[in-house]
Amino acid sequence: MIGARGSIATCVAYGLAGLRDGLLEPIGIATARGPLADLDWAPWETFVLGGHDVCRRSVSESAAELVRHGILTSDLVVASAPDAAAFEARVRPGILDEPDVGFADLDPRASRNGALEPRAQIEQVVRDLTAFRAENALDAVVVVNLASTEAHRAERPEWADLAAFESALQEGRMQPASVLYAYAAFQCGAAYVNFTPSRGSSLPALRELAMQRGLPHCGSDGKTGETLVKTALAPMFAARALRVLAWQGYNMLGNRDGEVLSEPAHRESKLRNKGEAVRAILNDPELHSHVGIDYVPSLQDWKTAWDFIHFEGFLGARMSLQFTWSGSDSALAAPLVLDLVRLSELALRRGEAGVLEHTACYFKAPLNGGTHDFHAQFGRLIEYGHRASKPARTGR
């Protein structure tokens, strides 16, 4: 996990330990319910967690924060301490391309990695992933990007194809860290999941590399809260032929993700995915669909989103609907990460390559586009489940 000591990764680690030990129910894990539950999933007890992080705080320190914030229970943290310690021992210093991000607890080893040329950064990640696979005798590796949102970057010519991208690397042109991680993952024969709005494996050059190596990947930007509600609710307005005049949203969030998003360039990356889904579902590119984000430190790991929908009905009557969503992004995201790792590992075993289109329901900006309607997206995941229940060729 990239961002291995962050709130989401910490919830994944303790949640996985709780599932293994029978301390937790698989609430929020779609692969554990309905027709998906019968697929040939890798058992929880076979998962081994490792990762990279640019911060110094330990996994147990992150867990202590989450206990104080009411996300993790102290009983689960105490019971899962050995698993957490083993995970912490497998976390390595990360790479970064923005040494000015401003983390108070930045690991100096990550700063040194950030000073390396991009090729050297990739080689460092490749060494770590190769050692992780060998030391733990793993059949497959799935790299999941859970790091803080990167600053938005405009399109670059070298991103258009693999040859141009590799020439840019050879010339020492710096690339977003999420892109370097994705490239390193594919070089190692690993699947890649981008749970962030950052570029990751979305570049045409890296899609080409994934197909060339016969590897699966998916993303981008995990759909956990407000946008999940939007993509479930907007189809109702479309189905009833109600005219939506405006869909205004406002988000308040704490934790380190909120702190990073308080920077305008990072916030732009996040906001790009929040308004497009509603416009696409309602087939109205000019719809006023604005979302504001503010960092409120006292909210800690909790997020509150308020939405106001102004719409017109028969006879020109104008009406409105409002909803407030308050939840823990980390607790909502962790089961989705476990689902996506299961789906990616199964795809590796089945020899599936390229974008995993059936994972679209998990993301605000699915890599291959398509409908944003959550119900239609989830239907495609169920269809995949039916197909995957039949024998397929064995992958790596």
PyMOL commands that set and color helices and strands:
alter all, ss='L'
color gray80, all
select helices_A, chain A and resi 7-20+30-32+34-38+44-46+59-68+74-79+81-89+108-114+118-135+157-159+162-170+177-187+200-202+204-213+226-239+255-261+264-271+276-281+297-299+314-316+329-350+357-362+374-388
alter helices_A, ss='H'
color red, helices_A
select strands_A, chain A and resi 51-53+91-93+142-145+191-194+216-219+243-253+291-295+302-312+318-328+354-355
alter strands_A, ss='S'
color yellow, strands_A
deselect
rebuild
show_as cartoon
